[in-house]
Amino acid sequence: MTKAPISLPGAIAAAACIFLLYGCVGIEEFESKVSEAAGLRKEMETARARIAFLRRSIDDLQNQNTDRRLEGEELTQSLTMARRHGQQIETKLADLRARISSQDLENKITEKKTSNLESSVKEARKKFRVLEETNVSLKKQISRFEDKLRFQEQVKKDLAAQFSAEIKFGSILVSRTGSRVIIGIESSTLFSSGRAAIRKTGKKHLRKISRILLRYTNREIQVQGHTDNDPISERLIERWESNWELSTARATRVLRFLVEVGNIDPKTISAAGLGEFRPIADNSTKAGKKQNRRIDIVLFPPAP
């Protein structure tokens, strides 16, 4: 059977009774003891109040500690999340830096390409200006050449009109090749076979040609000698080794006549022996050979 606890006042009262019963105690001493007991009782109450206050304080501290622990856990969780977020930000930042670096590289490449393109454009513009200048120059040259062609065509028509009778007879042919006007004379009109001395009838033609050529100054004239492809005969081989020598001798003789008799300026005229290498007809026929044996007096366009 559990004994009930005895309270402090009850213990004091019991002690006082025992003391009164068994001891002879004075009133003053008893009162002193009672006062002392009252003081003790007051201290006990103060102590109990302090204990209760401390317990409440402990409970408050425990509650605060629990709150702090929860707050700490929340802070830890927040810190973890913040770290994760920071890592994500660092990852994004690293990616952004990589993109910026890549973009910077692309920008540099683009700037270089732009610079190269600008240089190419400048060079192209420079070439274009040169081409434009060349085009203008070419147009001027073409215009001058066309003028020369028109002028030479007019010269051809004038010569054809002057030599209409000779052309009709077949002794002279007037033609134009490009910018050159050619007065073609059959060799038989000027020379005997195998010879370079000009015949009387040939001199008559050359005088007329000289008078007409004097109208066309400031131009180059070339006398060209041509033959067929028949080799030099044995009776002429000692005089002419080949058709070149024969054609050159005939061209030179005509040149001297035009200068010495026809008063053509020697600075503007030359001679060339071309042999059989510039045929105008087929050498396999007599008619073709006859056309190829000729003297061509070539009139070039006037000098610019």
C-alpha positions in Angstrom: 0.0 0.0 0.0 1.5 3.3 -1.1 1.9 6.0 1.5 0.5 9.4 0.7 3.1 12.1 0.7 3.2 14.5 3.7 3.2 18.2 2.8 5.7 20.5 4.4 3.2 22.4 6.6 1.8 19.2 7.9 5.3 18.0 8.7 6.0 21.2 10.6 2.7 20.9 12.6 3.4 17.3 13.4 6.9 18.1 14.5 5.6 20.9 16.8 3.1 18.5 18.4 5.8 16.0 19.0 8.0 18.6 20.4 5.3 19.9 22.7 4.4 16.4 23.8 7.9 15.1 24.4 9.9 18.1 25.2 9.6 21.0 27.5 9.9 23.8 25.0 9.5 27.5 25.8 6.9 29.7 24.2 9.5 32.0 22.7 11.4 29.2 21.2 8.3 27.7 19.8 7.3 31.0 18.3 10.7 31.3 16.9 10.4 27.9 15.3 7.0 28.8 14.0 8.3 32.0 12.4 11.2 30.1 11.0 8.8 27.5 9.6 6.8 30.3 8.1 9.9 31.7 6.5 10.8 28.3 5.2 7.3 27.9 3.9 7.6 31.3 2.1 11.0 30.3 0.6 9.5 27.0 -0.5 6.7 28.9 -2.3 9.2 31.2 -3.8 11.3 28.3 -4.9 8.2 26.6 -6.3 7.3 29.7 -8.2 10.9 29.9 -9.5 10.8 26.3 -10.5 7.5 26.8 -12.3 9.0 29.9 -14.0 12.1 27.9 -14.9 10.0 25.1 -16.2 8.0 27.5 -18.3 11.3 29.1 -19.5 12.6 25.6 -20.3 9.4 24.8 -22.2 9.7 28.2 -24.0 13.3 27.5 -24.8 12.5 24.0 -26.0 9.7 25.4 -28.2 12.1 28.0 -29.4 14.7 25.4 -30.0 12.1 23.3 -31.9 11.2 26.4 -33.9 14.9 27.2 -34.5 15.5 23.6 -35.6 12.5 23.8 -38.0 13.8 27.1 -39.2 17.3 25.6 -39.6 15.8 22.7 -41.6 13.9 25.2 -43.7 17.1 27.3 -44.1 19.1 24.1 -45.0 16.4 23.2 -47.5 16.4 26.7 -48.9 20.2 26.7 -49.0 20.2 23.4 -50.8 17.6 24.8 -53.3 19.6 28.0 -53.5 22.8 26.0 -54.2 21.0 24.0 -56.9 19.6 27.2 -58.3 23.1 28.7 -58.2 24.5 25.7 -60.0 21.8 26.1 -62.6 22.6 29.8 -62.9 26.3 28.9 -63.2 25.5 26.3 -65.9 23.4 28.9 -67.7 26.1 31.5 -67.2 28.8 29.1 -68.6 26.5 28.3 -71.5 25.9 32.0 -72.0 29.6 32.7 -71.9 30.2 29.9 -74.4 27.5 31.4 -76.6 29.0 34.9 -76.2 32.5 33.5 -77.0 31.1 31.7 -80.1 29.2 34.8 -81.1 32.3 36.9 -80.7 34.2 34.4 -82.9 31.3 34.5 -85.4 31.4 38.3 -85.2 35.1 38.4 -85.9 34.7 36.0 -88.8 31.8 38.1 -90.1 33.8 41.3 -89.6 36.7 39.6 -91.6 34.3 38.5 -94.3 32.7 41.9 -94.4 36.2 43.5 -94.6 37.1 41.1 -97.4 33.8 41.7 -99.1 34.3 45.5 -98.9 37.8 45.0 -100.3 36.3 42.9 -103.1 33.6 45.5 -103.7 36.2 48.2 -103.9 38.4 46.1 -106.2 35.3 45.3 -108.3 34.4 49.0 -108.5 37.9 49.8 -109.5 37.9 47.1 -112.2 34.4 48.3 -113.2 35.8 51.8 -113.6 38.7 50.4 -115.6 36.3 48.4 -117.7 34.1 51.5 -118.2 37.1 53.5 -119.3 38.2 50.6 -121.5 34.7 50.3 -122.9 34.6 54.0 -123.7 38.1 53.7 -125.3 36.9 50.6 -127.3 33.8 52.4 -128.4 36.0 55.3 -129.6 38.3 52.8 -131.4 35.3 51.0 -132.9 33.8 54.3 -133.9 37.1 55.3 -135.5 37.4 51.9 -137.1 33.9 52.1 -138.4 34.6 55.6 -139.8 37.7 54.1 -141.4 35.6 51.3 -142.9 33.1 53.7 -144.2 35.8 55.9 -145.6 37.6 53.0 -147.1 34.4 51.7 -148.6 33.9 55.2 -150.2 37.5 55.0 -151.5 36.8 51.6 -153.0 33.7 53.0 -154.7 35.7 56.0 -156.0 38.5 53.8 -157.3 36.0 51.5 -158.9 34.4 54.4 -160.7 37.9 55.7 -161.8 38.9 52.3 -163.1 35.5 51.3 -164.5 36.9 50.7 -168.0 39.9 48.6 -166.8 37.6 46.7 -164.4 35.2 46.0 -167.3 38.1 44.8 -169.5 39.4 42.7 -166.6 42.9 44.1 -166.3 42.3 45.8 -162.9 40.2 44.6 -159.9 39.2 46.9 -157.0 38.3 45.2 -153.7 38.2 45.8 -150.0 39.4 43.4 -147.3 38.7 44.7 -143.8 40.0 48.2 -143.6 42.3 47.7 -146.7 41.4 48.8 -150.2 43.2 46.7 -152.9 43.9 47.6 -156.5 44.7 44.3 -158.1 46.5 44.3 -161.5 47.1 41.2 -163.6 50.8 40.5 -164.1 50.3 40.1 -167.9 49.1 43.8 -167.9 52.4 44.9 -166.4 55.0 42.3 -167.2 56.0 39.8 -169.9 56.3 36.2 -168.8 59.2 35.6 -166.4 60.3 39.3 -166.5 60.2 42.2 -164.1 60.5 45.1 -166.6 57.2 47.1 -166.8 55.6 47.1 -170.3 54.4 50.2 -172.0 50.7 49.4 -171.4 51.5 48.7 -167.8 53.2 52.1 -167.4 50.0 53.7 -168.7 48.0 52.0 -166.0 50.5 52.9 -163.3 50.5 56.6 -164.3 46.7 56.7 -163.9 47.0 54.9 -160.6 49.6 57.4 -159.4 47.4 60.4 -160.2 44.5 58.8 -158.3 46.7 57.8 -155.3 48.0 61.4 -154.9 44.4 62.3 -153.8 44.7 60.0 -150.8 47.4 61.4 -148.6 48.4 60.5 -145.0 48.1 56.7 -145.6 50.4 53.8 -146.0 50.6 52.0 -149.4 52.2 48.6 -150.0 52.9 47.1 -153.3 52.7 43.3 -153.1 53.9 40.9 -155.7 52.2 37.5 -156.2 52.8 34.5 -158.4 51.1 31.1 -159.1 52.6 27.9 -157.8 54.4 26.9 -160.9 58.2 26.7 -160.2 60.6 28.9 -162.0 61.5 27.4 -165.4 65.1 26.2 -166.2 65.6 29.1 -168.6 64.9 31.6 -165.8 66.4 29.8 -162.9 69.7 31.7 -163.2 67.8 35.0 -162.9 65.1 34.1 -160.3 65.9 31.3 -157.8 62.2 31.1 -156.7 58.8 32.8 -157.1 59.8 34.9 -154.1 62.6 36.7 -156.0 60.4 37.2 -159.0 57.4 38.6 -157.0 59.7 40.8 -155.0 61.5 42.2 -158.0 58.2 43.0 -159.7 56.8 44.7 -156.6 60.0 46.7 -156.2 59.9 47.8 -159.9 56.3 49.0 -159.5 57.2 50.9 -156.3 60.0 52.7 -158.0 57.8 53.7 -160.9 55.1 55.1 -158.5 57.7 57.0 -156.6 60.0 58.2 -159.5 57.4 58.7 -162.1 54.1 59.0 -160.2 55.6 61.3 -157.4 54.3 59.1 -154.6 56.0 60.0 -151.2 58.6 57.3 -150.7 58.0 57.6 -146.9 54.5 56.2 -147.3 55.1 53.3 -149.6 56.8 49.9 -149.3 57.1 46.7 -151.4 56.8 43.0 -150.5 57.3 39.8 -152.5 54.8 37.1 -151.3 55.4 34.5 -154.0 52.7 31.9 -154.4 51.7 31.8 -150.7 48.7 34.2 -150.8 46.6 32.8 -153.6 43.1 34.3 -154.3 42.1 31.5 -156.7 42.6 27.8 -157.3 46.1 27.1 -158.8 44.9 23.8 -160.3 43.3 25.7 -163.2 44.7 28.1 -165.8 42.1 30.7 -164.9 43.0 30.4 -161.3 46.8 30.7 -162.0 46.1 33.8 -164.1 44.3 35.5 -161.2 47.1 34.5 -158.7 49.8 36.1 -160.9 49.1 39.7 -159.9 50.4 43.0 -158.3 48.3 44.3 -155.4 48.5 47.9 -154.5 47.2 48.0 -150.9 45.8 51.2 -149.4 45.7 51.2 -145.6 43.4 53.6 -143.6 44.7 57.1 -142.9 46.9 57.4 -139.9 45.1 58.7 -136.8 
